[in-house]
């Protein structure tokens, strides 16, 4: 064999050995992320995209926020199994000392300001401090999105419950009110849950079986077909669909 060819062969062999060593090291190294059935993001707004057929599709843009496991709930200590997840970082001066202590105990360097729990069977204390992975949420995956709906203030029964109201002609004092809510002698009271005027919106809502259109981890966004509860910059919980 020519000396040049022999040198090339040795260099190729060394390169392959280095690649195998690096791959083995990556395989044996502990994972710094964990995949759960849910994660939290922030609604950035709505837009539209064009699919392969040229039709426009209305989508909601979700900002992907780093989610970290800040506490592990176990059945022996807490009576149930769950992961406490922290997300949405703020300036350090806006985080109080107990929260800083919790983050330091978990080994999380980000100044997280919002926390929630994700019920998970078979929690592992070794996952404390790890970041949640979104690799399981691929385009075409069906999800359930939970958020707080827009508040609309105090509203009457016609707007809040779509009641018909009274006659619109002149001479009547019964226009947009709810009318009588009285009962007979039995039970002689107003039943619980009666539709009346009151605070409209601003409550926890879930929309099921929405479809993921695109996931871009490099730019930090996720596109969901259709609309989701909440206003712009509102926080939402994205979970694997339970009915699909």
TORKOL-796763 format. One record per residue (C-alpha): x, y, z. Coordinates in steps of 0.25 Angstrom, whole numbers, plus 5000, padded with zeros to 4 digits. Layout:
<fivos>
FIVO    xx    yy    zz
FIVO     X     Y     Z
...
</fivos>
This chain:
<fivos>
FIVO    xx    yy    zz
FIVO  5000  5000  5000
FIVO  5005  5014  4997
FIVO  5009  5022  5009
FIVO  4999  5033  5005
FIVO  4988  5023  5004
FIVO  4992  5016  5018
FIVO  4992  5030  5024
FIVO  4978  5033  5019
FIVO  4973  5019  5024
FIVO  4979  5022  5038
FIVO  4973  5035  5039
FIVO  4959  5030  5034
FIVO  4960  5019  5045
FIVO  4964  5029  5056
FIVO  4952  5038  5051
FIVO  4942  5026  5052
FIVO  4948  5022  5066
FIVO  4946  5037  5071
FIVO  4932  5037  5066
FIVO  4928  5024  5072
FIVO  4934  5029  5085
FIVO  4926  5042  5085
FIVO  4913  5034  5082
FIVO  4916  5025  5093
FIVO  4919  5036  5103
FIVO  4906  5043  5098
FIVO  4898  5030  5100
FIVO  4903  5028  5114
FIVO  4902  5043  5119
FIVO  4890  5045  5127
FIVO  4879  5053  5120
FIVO  4876  5067  5124
FIVO  4862  5067  5119
FIVO  4849  5059  5122
FIVO  4836  5057  5114
FIVO  4823  5059  5121
FIVO  4809  5059  5116
FIVO  4807  5074  5117
FIVO  4815  5087  5117
FIVO  4812  5102  5118
FIVO  4814  5113  5108
FIVO  4809  5127  5105
FIVO  4799  5131  5094
FIVO  4806  5141  5085
FIVO  4794  5144  5076
FIVO  4787  5138  5063
FIVO  4791  5138  5049
FIVO  4789  5130  5036
FIVO  4798  5121  5028
FIVO  4796  5114  5015
FIVO  4796  5099  5013
FIVO  4801  5090  5002
FIVO  4787  5092  4994
FIVO  4788  5107  4995
FIVO  4777  5109  5005
FIVO  4779  5118  5017
FIVO  4778  5112  5031
FIVO  4776  5121  5043
FIVO  4786  5117  5054
FIVO  4789  5122  5068
FIVO  4804  5125  5071
FIVO  4809  5119  5084
FIVO  4822  5124  5090
FIVO  4830  5112  5095
FIVO  4835  5116  5109
FIVO  4846  5107  5117
FIVO  4839  5098  5127
FIVO  4847  5092  5138
FIVO  4843  5082  5149
FIVO  4845  5090  5162
FIVO  4839  5079  5172
FIVO  4835  5065  5171
FIVO  4823  5060  5179
FIVO  4823  5046  5184
FIVO  4812  5037  5190
FIVO  4820  5034  5202
FIVO  4822  5049  5206
FIVO  4811  5056  5199
FIVO  4800  5046  5197
FIVO  4800  5047  5182
FIVO  4810  5047  5170
FIVO  4812  5059  5162
FIVO  4823  5069  5157
FIVO  4823  5083  5160
FIVO  4827  5091  5148
FIVO  4832  5105  5148
FIVO  4832  5114  5135
FIVO  4833  5129  5131
FIVO  4845  5135  5136
FIVO  4846  5149  5142
FIVO  4857  5159  5147
FIVO  4864  5154  5160
FIVO  4859  5165  5168
FIVO  4845  5161  5166
FIVO  4846  5147  5171
FIVO  4845  5146  5187
FIVO  4854  5138  5196
FIVO  4846  5126  5198
FIVO  4844  5124  5183
FIVO  4859  5126  5181
FIVO  4862  5115  5191
FIVO  4853  5106  5184
FIVO  4860  5108  5171
FIVO  4873  5107  5177
FIVO  4869  5093  5184
FIVO  4865  5088  5170
FIVO  4877  5093  5163
FIVO  4870  5103  5154
FIVO  4877  5115  5150
FIVO  4866  5123  5143
FIVO  4857  5132  5152
FIVO  4844  5126  5150
FIVO  4831  5133  5154
FIVO  4820  5124  5151
FIVO  4817  5109  5156
FIVO  4807  5098  5153
FIVO  4806  5083  5156
FIVO  4805  5072  5145
FIVO  4800  5059  5151
FIVO  4809  5048  5147
FIVO  4809  5033  5151
FIVO  4822  5028  5155
FIVO  4830  5041  5158
FIVO  4845  5040  5159
FIVO  4853  5049  5168
FIVO  4865  5048  5158
FIVO  4857  5057  5149
FIVO  4857  5069  5159
FIVO  4863  5081  5152
FIVO  4862  5076  5138
FIVO  4855  5083  5126
FIVO  4843  5078  5120
FIVO  4844  5073  5105
FIVO  4834  5076  5094
FIVO  4839  5065  5085
FIVO  4826  5058  5087
FIVO  4818  5069  5082
FIVO  4820  5068  5067
FIVO  4812  5073  5055
FIVO  4799  5066  5054
FIVO  4798  5063  5068
FIVO  4784  5065  5075
FIVO  4785  5073  5088
FIVO  4776  5079  5098
FIVO  4778  5094  5102
FIVO  4774  5100  5115
FIVO  4775  5115  5118
FIVO  4767  5126  5125
FIVO  4756  5132  5116
FIVO  4755  5147  5113
FIVO  4747  5154  5124
FIVO  4735  5162  5119
FIVO  4731  5169  5132
FIVO  4717  5169  5138
FIVO  4707  5165  5127
FIVO  4692  5163  5127
FIVO  4685  5150  5124
FIVO  4683  5153  5109
FIVO  4698  5154  5106
FIVO  4702  5144  5116
FIVO  4692  5133  5114
FIVO  4686  5137  5101
FIVO  4672  5138  5107
FIVO  4661  5145  5098
FIVO  4657  5156  5107
FIVO  4644  5163  5107
FIVO  4636  5171  5096
FIVO  4643  5182  5089
FIVO  4630  5190  5087
FIVO  4627  5203  5094
FIVO  4620  5203  5107
FIVO  4626  5191  5113
FIVO  4636  5191  5125
FIVO  4641  5177  5122
FIVO  4652  5179  5111
FIVO  4666  5172  5114
FIVO  4664  5166  5128
FIVO  4663  5152  5132
FIVO  4648  5152  5137
FIVO  4643  5145  5149
FIVO  4651  5134  5156
FIVO  4641  5130  5166
FIVO  4637  5116  5169
FIVO  4624  5110  5174
FIVO  4621  5107  5188
FIVO  4630  5094  5186
FIVO  4642  5095  5187
FIVO  4639  5110  5189
FIVO  4653  5115  5186
FIVO  4663  5118  5174
FIVO  4670  5106  5170
FIVO  4685  5106  5170
FIVO  4691  5108  5156
FIVO  4680  5117  5151
FIVO  4685  5126  5139
FIVO  4685  5140  5144
FIVO  4693  5153  5141
FIVO  4707  5153  5146
FIVO  4722  5153  5143
FIVO  4724  5147  5129
FIVO  4737  5140  5125
FIVO  4750  5141  5133
FIVO  4749  5126  5136
FIVO  4757  5113  5133
FIVO  4753  5107  5119
FIVO  4759  5095  5111
FIVO  4758  5093  5096
FIVO  4760  5079  5092
FIVO  4765  5072  5080
FIVO  4773  5083  5074
FIVO  4783  5080  5064
FIVO  4798  5084  5064
FIVO  4802  5090  5050
FIVO  4816  5094  5052
FIVO  4827  5093  5063
FIVO  4840  5102  5062
FIVO  4849  5100  5074
FIVO  4860  5108  5068
FIVO  4851  5121  5068
FIVO  4843  5116  5080
FIVO  4828  5116  5075
FIVO  4817  5106  5072
FIVO  4805  5107  5063
FIVO  4792  5101  5066
FIVO  4780  5100  5057
FIVO  4769  5109  5061
FIVO  4767  5118  5074
FIVO  4770  5115  5088
FIVO  4765  5121  5101
FIVO  4771  5134  5106
FIVO  4776  5147  5102
FIVO  4789  5151  5096
FIVO  4801  5149  5105
FIVO  4792  5139  5113
FIVO  4798  5126  5119
FIVO  4792  5113  5114
FIVO  4794  5098  5117
FIVO  4797  5089  5105
FIVO  4794  5074  5108
FIVO  4793  5062  5099
FIVO  4778  5060  5095
FIVO  4771  5050  5104
FIVO  4760  5047  5094
FIVO  4769  5043  5082
</fivos>
